[in-house]
Amino acid sequence: MKTLKTVLTLALVLSSLIATKVMAGDPQITLDKKVLSVDSASVVVVRTSSTPDRVKLKLSIPFGETVCENYGTEIVFGQDPSCGYDTVYVTEHQCSTSTVCEVSRNGVCESSRDVESCQDVCVPESVMRSCDHPETVCTQYGVETSNREKHISLDFNKLGQLAAGKEQVIRISGAQNHTDGVVTKYTAEVLSSDEKIVAKVESFLGHRVIFKKAK
């Protein structure tokens, strides 16, 4: 009798721990279609006997981009139109081609050739001056966040079909690799399963999670 109570207590504790993980604020959906969308960067998915072997899961992931929030003016030294211009002369090697008649008969050129002539010439060029001048600079940076739809494939092909009434609960999460980054990093955590399974996230040829039985 004491053993049965112990088993029941452990079962209740385990259920409580799983429920705590699932109820951490992430939405929960059942994988009953080949393509599913959720307005969140993290979701708890429930695999059942009717879940397809492969599911495309679309997540809404916040991406942060550095932006300037406040601007100011400071005096800097360097080239600027307000400093004026100087005219300098530079040497350019210029070539031109002309046609020379070699054989003429009765005032009509019957044979000609092209002759190229080249010479160095001085040409004027404007050069911007350098001086102290005001320049607009950013005095305070911030991060602007916008959500982007990203997708990841869930591959259950190596697990085989679940028996009726059985479930596997998994958390899938995606996040920007770093501010101003364009890469999405994914994690997969098995929260509940009657049999021990492992989840491997791969990014080669598209993001996907491959599930298989643990050895």
PEPEDA-V445700 format. One record per residue. N is the residue number from 1. RES is the residue in one small letter. SS is DSSP state (~ for helix, > for strand, _ for the rest). OMEGA is omega as a letter, one per 20 degrees, with the letter a starting at -180 (none if undefined). NEAR is the number of other ideal C-beta (glycine too) atoms within 10 Angstrom. Layout:
# PEPEDA-V445700
[[N RES SS OMEGA NEAR] [N RES SS OMEGA NEAR]]
This chain:
# PEPEDA-V445700
[[1 m _ r 5] [2 k ~ r 6] [3 t ~ r 7] [4 l ~ r 8] [5 k ~ r 9] [6 t ~ r 10] [7 v ~ r 10] [8 l ~ r 10] [9 t ~ r 10] [10 l ~ r 10] [11 a ~ r 10] [12 l ~ r 10] [13 v ~ r 10] [14 l ~ r 11] [15 s ~ r 11] [16 s ~ r 10] [17 l ~ r 12] [18 i ~ a 13] [19 a ~ r 12] [20 t ~ r 10] [21 k ~ a 15] [22 v ~ a 16] [23 m _ a 10] [24 a _ r 10] [25 g _ r 8] [26 d _ r 18] [27 p > a 11] [28 q > r 13] [29 i > r 16] [30 t > a 13] [31 l _ a 19] [32 d _ r 13] [33 k _ r 13] [34 k _ r 11] [35 v > a 10] [36 l > r 18] [37 s > r 15] [38 v > a 18] [39 d _ a 11] [40 s _ r 18] [41 a _ r 19] [42 s > a 18] [43 v > r 22] [44 v > a 23] [45 v > a 23] [46 v > r 17] [47 r > r 23] [48 t _ r 16] [49 s _ a 11] [50 s _ r 12] [51 t _ r 22] [52 p _ r 15] [53 d _ r 13] [54 r > a 12] [55 v > r 20] [56 k > a 15] [57 l > r 23] [58 k > a 15] [59 l > r 24] [60 s > a 15] [61 i > r 19] [62 p > r 12] [63 f > a 19] [64 g > r 15] [65 e > a 13] [66 t > r 11] [67 v > r 10] [68 c > a 12] [69 e > r 11] [70 n > r 9] [71 y > r 10] [72 g > r 10] [73 t > r 10] [74 e > a 9] [75 i > a 8] [76 v > r 12] [77 f > r 11] [78 g > r 11] [79 q > r 13] [80 d _ r 16] [81 p ~ a 9] [82 s ~ a 11] [83 c ~ a 15] [84 g _ a 10] [85 y > r 12] [86 d > r 10] [87 t > r 8] [88 v > r 11] [89 y > a 10] [90 v > a 10] [91 t > r 9] [92 e > r 11] [93 h > a 8] [94 q > a 11] [95 c > r 8] [96 s > a 9] [97 t > r 8] [98 s > a 9] [99 t > a 9] [100 v > r 9] [101 c > a 11] [102 e > a 9] [103 v > a 9] [104 s > r 11] [105 r > r 8] [106 n _ r 5] [107 g _ r 5] [108 v > a 8] [109 c > a 12] [110 e > r 10] [111 s > a 9] [112 s > r 12] [113 r > r 9] [114 d > r 8] [115 v > r 10] [116 e > r 8] [117 s > a 9] [118 c > r 8] [119 q > r 9] [120 d > a 8] [121 v > r 10] [122 c > r 10] [123 v > r 10] [124 p > r 8] [125 e > r 12] [126 s > r 9] [127 v > a 11] [128 m > r 14] [129 r _ r 12] [130 s > r 11] [131 c > r 13] [132 d > a 12] [133 h > r 14] [134 p > r 11] [135 e > r 13] [136 t > a 10] [137 v > r 11] [138 c > a 13] [139 t > r 12] [140 q > r 9] [141 y > r 10] [142 g > a 13] [143 v > r 12] [144 e > a 10] [145 t > r 11] [146 s > a 8] [147 n > r 13] [148 r > r 14] [149 e > r 10] [150 k > a 18] [151 h > r 16] [152 i > a 22] [153 s > r 14] [154 l > a 23] [155 d > r 17] [156 f _ a 22] [157 n _ a 11] [158 k _ a 11] [159 l _ a 18] [160 g _ a 9] [161 q _ r 12] [162 l _ r 18] [163 a _ r 9] [164 a _ r 8] [165 g _ r 7] [166 k _ a 13] [167 e _ r 14] [168 q > a 21] [169 v > a 17] [170 i > r 22] [171 r > r 19] [172 i > a 23] [173 s > r 18] [174 g > a 23] [175 a > r 18] [176 q > a 20] [177 n _ r 11] [178 h _ r 10] [179 t _ a 11] [180 d _ r 11] [181 g _ a 13] [182 v _ a 9] [183 v _ r 10] [184 t > r 19] [185 k > a 15] [186 y > r 19] [187 t > r 13] [188 a > a 19] [189 e > r 13] [190 v > a 15] [191 l > a 17] [192 s > r 17] [193 s _ r 18] [194 d _ r 10] [195 e _ a 10] [196 k _ r 9] [197 i > r 17] [198 v > r 12] [199 a > a 17] [200 k > r 11] [201 v > r 15] [202 e > r 14] [203 s _ a 12] [204 f _ a 6] [205 l _ r 6] [206 g _ a 9] [207 h _ r 18] [208 r > r 20] [209 v > r 20] [210 i > r 17] [211 f > r 20] [212 k > r 14] [213 k > r 12] [214 a _ r 9] [215 k _ none 5]]
